[in-house]
Amino acid sequence: MANRYLFGSGRRRVVPWLLLLPGLGFYLVMGVGPSLFTTVYSLTDATGLRGLPISWVGFENYYEFLFEGARSRDNLDALWRTLKFMVLVTVIQFGVGLLMAILVNQKLRGHLVFRTIFFVPVILGAVVQGLMWKLFLRPGGGPMDTLYGWLGLESQFLAGTNAFYWVVLVQIWANAGFTMVVFLAGMQTIPAELYEAAAVDGARGWSLFKNITWPQLTPAVNTNFLLNIIGSLQAWMLFLVLTGYKNGTQVLGYLVYAEGFGKQGTGSFRQGYAAAASVVLFLLVLVLGMTANFVTTRRERKYLS
């Protein structure tokens, strides 16, 4: 009886598998299929233009992307810039989101209003977010340019390598609200009895956070950590809207788009090459994501086992 099948016997055993088929089929068609096709595409010289022949080139696209000429050095710079972007966004967004969650969880007057204000940027979408900040930072009439003019300073916010750090700022502003919501959901599941018992023993402030809130937030911490890493590695839309294709600001995600759709300055379409770049990005996300998952799983076992 211990091994009894929960969904019945006979033909009923097939019912759960039949219920899974639509979702599984959709995942195979929309997820696995394009991924496999991209991998195959990366081994060709495809341009994506109708009528042009497609030749099999093997790993030439990967070799060119990583090792051949000045372009490969730019690509490797973009790889390191992607990692830098990930570290800055993950660390700062994590901290800002946690701070906002602590503040709105205090049940102070107006906390619902501030919760909404903090979350609003998340629902705008990357294009709207980028356009808002581009207008805000626009030289020759933008609010920040006017403010700098009053101070007698010259504003070149989106020029040169400084543009990279403005994209970091906008990425954090755009997504910190989601991080806050995940933390807030975790805080609201912590039993009040734990705080009451600790308060009886004289715990206050930082001691409560360190010994109760932080360990109990472990699932939310792990979720935000993984989401921040993966989201920042895949970010590219804000770079497109705010800076365009500019040396010193490209990340791998934007390189994939620029190479595939002729936006890298040469006007040539190289979708096979772009597919190779996307596979490199996928492997980067996979390795870092699995590493982060291993670390967070160990942490979860430590606190919640």
C-alpha positions as CSV (number, residue, x, y, z in Angstrom):
1,M,0.0,0.0,0.0
2,A,2.9,2.3,0.6
3,N,3.7,2.5,-3.1
4,R,0.1,2.9,-4.2
5,Y,-0.2,5.2,-7.3
6,L,-2.1,8.3,-6.2
7,F,-3.9,8.9,-9.5
8,G,-5.7,5.6,-9.8
9,S,-5.0,2.4,-11.7
10,G,-5.3,1.1,-15.2
11,R,-6.0,3.8,-17.9
12,R,-6.2,6.5,-15.2
13,R,-2.4,6.3,-14.7
14,V,-2.1,8.0,-18.1
15,V,-4.2,11.0,-17.2
16,P,-1.5,13.1,-15.5
17,W,0.8,12.6,-18.5
18,L,-2.0,13.7,-20.8
19,L,-2.6,16.8,-18.7
20,L,1.1,17.6,-18.9
21,L,1.3,17.3,-22.7
22,P,0.0,20.7,-23.7
23,G,2.4,22.6,-21.4
24,L,5.3,20.3,-22.3
25,G,4.6,20.7,-26.0
26,F,4.4,24.5,-25.7
27,Y,7.7,24.5,-23.8
28,L,9.4,22.3,-26.4
29,V,8.1,24.5,-29.3
30,M,8.7,27.9,-27.8
31,G,11.7,27.2,-25.5
32,V,13.8,24.2,-26.4
33,G,13.1,24.4,-30.2
34,P,14.4,28.0,-30.7
35,S,17.4,27.3,-28.4
36,L,18.4,24.2,-30.4
37,F,17.9,26.1,-33.7
38,T,20.0,29.0,-32.5
39,T,22.8,26.6,-31.7
40,V,22.7,25.1,-35.2
41,Y,22.4,28.6,-36.7
42,S,25.6,29.6,-34.8
43,L,27.5,27.1,-37.0
44,T,26.6,28.8,-40.2
45,D,27.2,32.1,-42.0
46,A,23.5,33.0,-42.1
47,T,22.6,36.6,-42.6
48,G,18.9,36.4,-42.2
49,L,18.3,38.0,-45.5
50,R,16.0,36.2,-47.9
51,G,17.6,34.7,-51.0
52,L,21.2,34.6,-49.7
53,P,22.8,31.1,-49.5
54,I,23.7,29.7,-46.1
55,S,27.0,27.8,-45.7
56,W,28.2,25.6,-42.9
57,V,31.2,27.2,-41.2
58,G,31.5,25.0,-38.0
59,F,33.1,26.8,-35.1
60,E,34.5,29.7,-37.1
61,N,32.0,32.2,-35.6
62,Y,33.0,31.2,-32.1
63,Y,36.7,31.5,-33.0
64,E,36.2,34.9,-34.6
65,F,34.1,36.1,-31.7
66,L,36.6,35.1,-29.0
67,F,40.1,35.1,-30.6
68,E,40.3,36.8,-33.9
69,G,41.5,40.4,-34.4
70,A,40.4,43.7,-32.8
71,R,36.8,42.7,-32.8
72,S,37.5,39.8,-30.4
73,R,39.1,42.2,-28.0
74,D,36.1,44.4,-28.1
75,N,33.9,41.3,-27.5
76,L,36.0,40.2,-24.5
77,D,35.8,43.8,-23.2
78,A,32.0,43.5,-23.5
79,L,32.1,40.2,-21.7
80,W,34.0,41.7,-18.7
81,R,31.7,44.7,-18.9
82,T,28.7,42.3,-18.7
83,L,30.2,40.8,-15.5
84,K,30.9,44.2,-14.1
85,F,27.3,45.2,-14.8
86,M,26.0,42.1,-13.1
87,V,28.0,42.6,-10.0
88,L,27.1,46.3,-9.6
89,V,23.4,45.8,-10.3
90,T,23.1,42.6,-8.2
91,V,24.8,44.1,-5.1
92,I,23.2,47.5,-5.2
93,Q,19.7,46.4,-6.3
94,F,19.7,43.7,-3.6
95,G,20.6,46.2,-0.9
96,V,18.2,48.9,-2.1
97,G,15.3,46.4,-2.5
98,L,16.0,45.0,1.0
99,L,16.1,48.6,2.5
100,M,12.8,49.5,0.8
101,A,11.1,46.3,2.0
102,I,12.2,47.0,5.6
103,L,10.8,50.6,5.4
104,V,7.4,49.7,3.9
105,N,7.0,46.8,6.3
106,Q,7.0,49.2,9.3
107,K,3.3,49.9,8.8
108,L,4.0,53.6,9.1
109,R,1.5,56.2,7.8
110,G,1.5,56.2,4.0
111,H,3.4,53.0,3.6
112,L,0.9,51.7,1.0
113,V,1.5,54.8,-1.1
114,F,5.3,54.4,-0.9
115,R,5.0,50.7,-1.7
116,T,3.1,51.7,-4.9
117,I,5.6,54.4,-5.8
118,F,8.6,52.1,-5.4
119,F,7.0,49.4,-7.6
120,V,5.7,51.7,-10.4
121,P,9.0,51.6,-12.4
122,V,8.7,47.8,-12.7
123,I,5.5,47.9,-14.8
124,L,6.7,50.6,-17.3
125,G,8.8,48.4,-19.5
126,A,12.4,48.9,-20.6
127,V,11.6,51.1,-23.6
128,V,9.5,53.5,-21.5
129,Q,12.0,53.5,-18.7
130,G,14.9,54.2,-21.1
131,L,13.0,57.0,-22.9
132,M,12.1,58.7,-19.6
133,W,15.7,58.8,-18.4
134,K,17.0,59.8,-21.9
135,L,14.7,62.8,-21.8
136,F,15.7,63.5,-18.2
137,L,19.4,63.5,-19.0
138,R,19.1,65.1,-22.5
139,P,21.7,67.8,-23.1
140,G,20.3,71.1,-24.1
141,G,17.1,71.4,-22.2
142,G,16.8,68.3,-20.0
143,P,16.1,68.7,-16.3
144,M,19.5,67.5,-15.3
145,D,21.2,69.7,-17.9
146,T,19.3,72.7,-16.6
147,L,20.3,71.9,-13.0
148,Y,24.0,71.5,-14.0
149,G,23.7,74.8,-15.9
150,W,22.6,76.6,-12.8
151,L,25.7,75.2,-11.0
152,G,28.0,76.2,-13.9
153,L,28.8,72.6,-14.8
154,E,28.8,70.9,-18.2
155,S,26.5,67.9,-18.6
156,Q,27.6,64.9,-20.7
157,F,25.7,62.2,-18.9
158,L,25.3,59.8,-21.8
159,A,28.6,60.5,-23.5
160,G,31.7,58.3,-23.1
161,T,32.1,55.6,-20.6
162,N,30.0,57.5,-18.0
163,A,27.0,56.3,-19.9
164,F,27.6,52.8,-18.7
165,Y,27.1,53.8,-15.0
166,W,23.9,55.7,-15.9
167,V,22.5,52.5,-17.4
168,V,23.5,50.7,-14.2
169,L,21.5,53.3,-12.2
170,V,18.5,53.1,-14.5
171,Q,18.5,49.3,-14.3
172,I,18.5,49.4,-10.5
173,W,15.8,52.1,-10.4
174,A,13.7,50.0,-12.9
175,N,13.9,46.7,-11.0
176,A,14.5,47.5,-7.3
177,G,10.7,47.5,-6.8
178,F,10.4,43.9,-7.8
179,T,13.2,42.9,-5.4
180,M,11.4,44.9,-2.7
181,V,8.2,42.9,-3.3
182,V,9.9,39.5,-3.0
183,F,11.6,40.6,0.3
184,L,8.3,42.1,1.6
185,A,6.5,38.8,0.8
186,G,9.1,36.9,2.8
187,M,8.9,39.3,5.7
188,Q,5.2,38.9,6.0
189,T,5.5,35.2,6.4
190,I,7.7,35.4,9.5
191,P,5.6,34.5,12.5
192,A,5.1,37.4,14.9
193,E,5.7,35.1,17.8
194,L,9.4,34.9,17.0
195,Y,9.8,38.7,17.4
196,E,7.7,38.7,20.6
197,A,9.8,35.9,22.2
198,A,13.0,37.6,21.2
199,A,11.7,41.0,22.6
200,V,11.0,39.3,25.9
201,D,14.7,38.2,26.0
202,G,15.7,41.8,25.4
203,A,16.5,41.7,21.6
204,R,16.1,45.0,19.8
205,G,16.8,46.5,16.4
206,W,19.8,45.0,14.7
207,S,19.7,41.9,16.9
208,L,16.1,41.1,15.7
209,F,17.1,41.6,12.1
210,K,20.3,39.5,12.4
211,N,18.9,36.6,14.3
212,I,15.3,36.4,13.1
213,T,14.5,38.4,10.0
214,W,17.7,37.6,8.0
215,P,17.6,33.8,8.5
216,Q,13.9,33.6,8.0
217,L,14.3,35.6,4.7
218,T,16.5,32.9,3.3
219,P,14.1,31.8,0.5
220,A,13.5,35.4,-0.5
221,V,17.2,36.2,-0.4
222,N,18.0,33.2,-2.6
223,T,15.2,34.1,-5.1
224,N,16.3,37.7,-5.4
225,F,20.0,36.7,-5.7
226,L,19.3,34.4,-8.6
227,L,16.9,36.7,-10.3
228,N,19.2,39.7,-10.0
229,I,22.2,37.8,-11.5
230,I,20.2,36.3,-14.4
231,G,18.3,39.5,-15.2
232,S,21.4,41.7,-15.2
233,L,23.3,39.3,-17.4
234,Q,20.5,39.3,-20.0
235,A,19.9,43.1,-19.9
236,W,20.4,44.9,-23.1
237,M,17.3,47.0,-24.0
238,L,18.3,49.9,-21.8
239,F,21.6,50.1,-23.5
240,L,19.9,50.2,-26.8
241,V,17.5,53.0,-25.8
242,L,19.9,55.1,-23.7
243,T,23.3,54.8,-25.4
244,G,22.9,53.1,-28.7
245,Y,26.0,51.2,-30.1
246,K,28.8,53.0,-28.4
247,N,32.3,51.8,-27.5
248,G,32.8,51.4,-23.8
249,T,29.1,50.7,-23.1
250,Q,28.3,47.4,-25.0
251,V,27.3,44.3,-23.1
252,L,27.0,40.8,-24.6
253,G,23.2,41.0,-24.8
254,Y,23.4,44.2,-26.9
255,L,26.1,42.7,-29.1
256,V,23.9,39.9,-30.0
257,Y,21.2,42.3,-31.2
258,A,23.6,44.6,-32.9
259,E,25.4,41.9,-34.9
260,G,22.2,40.1,-35.9
261,F,20.3,43.2,-37.1
262,G,23.1,45.3,-38.5
263,K,23.2,47.9,-35.7
264,Q,27.0,47.7,-35.0
265,G,28.0,50.5,-37.3
266,T,28.8,48.4,-40.4
267,G,25.2,47.8,-41.4
268,S,25.9,44.1,-42.2
269,F,23.6,41.4,-41.0
270,R,25.4,38.4,-39.4
271,Q,22.8,36.3,-37.7
272,G,25.0,33.2,-37.6
273,Y,27.7,35.2,-35.8
274,A,25.1,36.7,-33.5
275,A,23.8,33.2,-32.7
276,A,27.3,32.2,-31.6
277,A,27.5,35.3,-29.4
278,S,24.1,34.4,-27.9
279,V,25.3,30.8,-27.1
280,V,28.3,32.3,-25.4
281,L,26.0,34.5,-23.3
282,F,23.8,31.5,-22.6
283,L,26.8,29.5,-21.3
284,L,27.8,32.5,-19.1
285,V,24.3,32.7,-17.6
286,L,24.2,28.9,-17.2
287,V,27.6,28.7,-15.4
288,L,27.0,31.7,-13.1
289,G,23.3,30.7,-12.5
290,M,24.3,27.1,-11.5
291,T,27.1,28.5,-9.2
292,A,24.7,30.9,-7.6
293,N,22.1,28.2,-7.2
294,F,24.7,25.9,-5.5
295,V,25.7,28.7,-3.1
296,T,22.1,29.6,-2.2
297,T,21.1,26.0,-1.8
298,R,23.9,25.5,0.8
299,R,22.8,28.6,2.6
300,E,19.2,27.4,2.7
301,R,20.2,24.1,4.2
302,K,22.3,25.9,6.8
303,Y,19.5,28.1,8.0
304,L,16.3,26.1,7.3
305,S,17.4,22.4,7.5
